[in-house]
Amino acid sequence: MDQGHLAAAQPRLERALAIREKVLGPEHPDTAQSLNNLALLLKDQGELAQAKPLYERAAAIYEKVLGPEHPSTATSLTNLASLLHDQGDLAGARSLYERALAINEKALGPEHPDTATNLSNLARLLNKSGNTEEAEPLFQRAIAIGQKVLGVEHPLTQRYRSHCARLLLDTGRPGEALAFAETALAVLVASSGPNHPWTKDSTVGARWPLLEDGPGFSGN
């Protein structure tokens, strides 16, 4: 969605939040969902400082109303972790990613797709932090879950492989990285189209292993 459409959507999301706060109350889970929706839009607009307190409030609501081990709490923590990641607070993001992973492993199971996404998120952050030895088995586990539960050609499975390609490149395995990235790109183009954000990330990723000194591809 371009910036014009994002700006047009903001008043609608703000109105929806105001209505839910008034009708359902400031601590209702649906109010938390509206907070998350508005925060995501602000994040996509680059307004990270404005989005952060909304994500924090949503996470607090879910934790209080649904409990600290509910999958919705895990999702909200993941949203906040992603924002912290974008802000460069890798330690803060890691703590939340790890907590979300623990919640979903317990609530949904070790082979649930949401658990796989938690694993991939944490692995990406660890790789960005230079902790490749910790990151690689998490990527491998996420990919294995995706292949088993969703299928080899599911977009999420290939999304995990695309992110793992960055680690393979960073650890001196450009051939493996290229194979991962090219396969992911082909699947994502076929399933989501060439203009989808995931496809665009993979397009960049498929090019870097071809460059002698390529720094890897976009992590977010």
C-alpha positions in Angstrom: 0.0 0.0 0.0 1.4 3.4 -1.0 1.8 6.3 1.4 -1.4 8.0 0.1 -3.5 5.0 0.8 -1.9 4.6 4.3 -2.6 8.2 5.1 -6.2 7.8 4.0 -6.7 4.7 6.1 -5.4 6.3 9.3 -8.6 8.3 10.2 -10.7 5.2 9.7 -8.5 3.2 12.0 -8.5 6.0 14.6 -12.3 6.1 14.5 -12.6 2.4 14.9 -10.4 2.5 17.9 -12.4 5.4 19.4 -15.6 3.5 18.9 -14.3 0.3 20.5 -12.9 2.1 23.4 -16.2 3.8 24.0 -18.5 0.8 23.4 -16.4 -2.1 24.6 -14.0 -0.4 27.0 -10.3 0.5 27.0 -9.2 -3.1 28.0 -11.3 -5.2 25.7 -9.4 -7.6 23.3 -11.1 -6.0 20.3 -9.8 -2.6 21.5 -6.4 -4.2 21.6 -6.8 -5.4 18.0 -7.7 -1.8 16.9 -4.5 -0.6 18.7 -2.5 -3.2 16.9 -4.1 -2.2 13.5 -3.3 1.5 14.0 0.2 0.7 15.2 0.9 -1.4 12.2 -0.2 1.4 9.9 2.0 3.9 11.7 4.9 1.5 11.6 4.4 1.1 7.8 4.5 4.9 7.5 7.8 5.0 9.4 6.2 6.6 12.5 7.9 4.1 14.9 7.8 6.4 17.9 4.0 6.9 17.6 3.4 3.2 17.0 5.4 1.9 20.0 3.0 3.0 22.8 0.1 1.5 20.9 1.8 -1.8 20.6 2.7 -1.7 24.2 -0.8 -0.9 25.3 -2.2 -3.7 23.1 0.2 -6.2 24.6 -0.7 -5.1 28.1 -4.4 -5.6 27.4 -4.0 -9.1 26.0 -1.7 -10.1 28.9 -4.2 -8.8 31.5 -7.4 -10.0 29.9 -6.4 -13.2 28.1 -3.4 -14.1 30.1 0.4 -14.1 29.7 0.4 -17.4 27.9 -2.3 -16.8 25.3 -1.4 -16.9 21.6 -2.9 -13.4 21.1 -0.4 -12.1 23.7 2.4 -13.8 21.8 1.3 -12.1 18.6 1.2 -8.7 20.2 4.6 -9.3 21.7 5.9 -10.2 18.3 4.5 -7.0 16.8 6.3 -5.0 19.5 9.5 -7.0 19.0 9.4 -6.3 15.3 9.2 -2.5 16.0 12.1 -2.7 18.5 14.1 -4.6 15.9 13.5 -1.9 13.4 14.5 0.7 16.0 17.8 -1.1 16.6 16.9 -2.3 20.1 18.1 -5.9 19.4 18.3 -6.8 23.1 14.7 -5.7 23.7 13.5 -7.4 20.6 15.2 -10.6 21.4 13.6 -10.8 24.8 10.1 -10.4 23.4 10.8 -12.8 20.5 11.9 -15.4 22.9 8.9 -14.9 25.1 6.5 -15.2 22.2 8.2 -18.4 21.0 7.9 -19.9 24.5 4.2 -19.0 24.6 3.4 -20.5 21.2 5.4 -23.6 21.8 3.4 -24.3 24.9 0.0 -23.1 23.7 0.0 -24.2 20.1 2.7 -26.9 20.0 6.3 -27.2 18.7 5.2 -27.8 15.1 2.6 -25.1 14.7 3.1 -22.5 11.8 3.0 -19.7 14.3 5.8 -21.4 16.2 7.8 -21.6 13.0 7.4 -17.9 12.4 8.6 -17.2 15.9 11.6 -19.3 15.3 12.4 -17.5 12.0 11.9 -14.1 13.6 14.3 -14.9 16.4 16.8 -16.5 14.0 16.8 -13.4 11.9 17.6 -11.2 14.9 20.3 -13.5 16.1 21.9 -13.5 12.7 21.8 -9.7 12.5 23.5 -9.7 15.9 26.3 -11.9 14.6 25.1 -15.0 16.6 25.0 -17.2 13.5 25.7 -20.5 15.5 22.5 -19.8 17.5 20.5 -18.7 14.5 21.1 -21.5 12.1 19.4 -24.3 14.0 16.4 -22.1 14.5 16.1 -21.4 10.8 16.5 -25.1 10.1 13.7 -25.9 12.6 11.4 -23.3 11.1 12.0 -24.6 7.6 11.4 -28.2 8.7 8.1 -27.2 10.3 7.0 -25.3 7.3 7.8 -28.2 4.9 6.0 -30.7 7.2 2.9 -28.7 8.1 2.5 -26.3 5.2 4.3 -27.9 2.4 7.6 -27.2 0.5 6.0 -24.7 -1.9 4.0 -22.7 0.7 4.9 -19.0 0.7 5.8 -19.1 4.4 8.1 -22.1 4.0 9.9 -20.2 1.3 9.9 -17.0 3.3 11.9 -18.9 6.0 14.3 -20.2 3.3 14.8 -16.7 2.0 15.7 -15.4 5.4 18.1 -18.4 5.9 19.8 -17.5 2.7 21.1 -14.4 4.3 22.8 -16.5 7.1 24.3 -18.9 4.5 25.8 -15.9 2.7 27.1 -14.3 5.9 28.8 -17.6 6.8 30.6 -18.0 3.5 28.2 -20.3 1.6 27.1 -18.3 -1.4 26.2 -21.4 -3.5 23.7 -22.6 -0.9 22.5 -19.1 -0.3 21.8 -18.6 -4.0 19.9 -21.9 -4.2 17.7 -21.0 -1.2 17.1 -17.5 -2.5 16.3 -18.5 -6.1 13.9 -21.2 -5.0 12.1 -18.9 -2.6 11.9 -16.2 -5.3 10.3 -18.6 -7.8 7.7 -19.8 -5.4 6.8 -16.3 -4.1 6.5 -14.9 -7.6 4.1 -17.7 -8.5 2.1 -17.6 -5.3 2.0 -13.9 -4.4 3.1 -12.0 -7.5 6.2 -9.9 -8.3 5.0 -6.9 -6.4 4.3 -8.5 -3.0 6.7 -7.3 -0.3 7.9 -10.8 0.4 8.7 -11.3 -3.3 10.6 -8.0 -3.4 12.7 -9.1 -0.4 13.5 -12.4 -2.1 14.3 -10.6 -5.4 17.0 -8.6 -3.6 18.2 -11.7 -1.8 18.6 -13.7 -5.0 20.9 -11.1 -6.4 23.4 -10.7 -3.6 25.1 -14.1 -3.8 26.0 -13.2 -7.4 28.1 -10.4 -6.2 31.6 -11.1 -5.0 31.4 -8.9 -2.0 27.6 -8.7 -1.6 26.6 -7.7 2.0 23.5 -10.0 2.0 20.0 -8.9 1.5 17.3 -7.0 3.3 16.5 -8.5 6.7 13.1 -6.9 7.2 
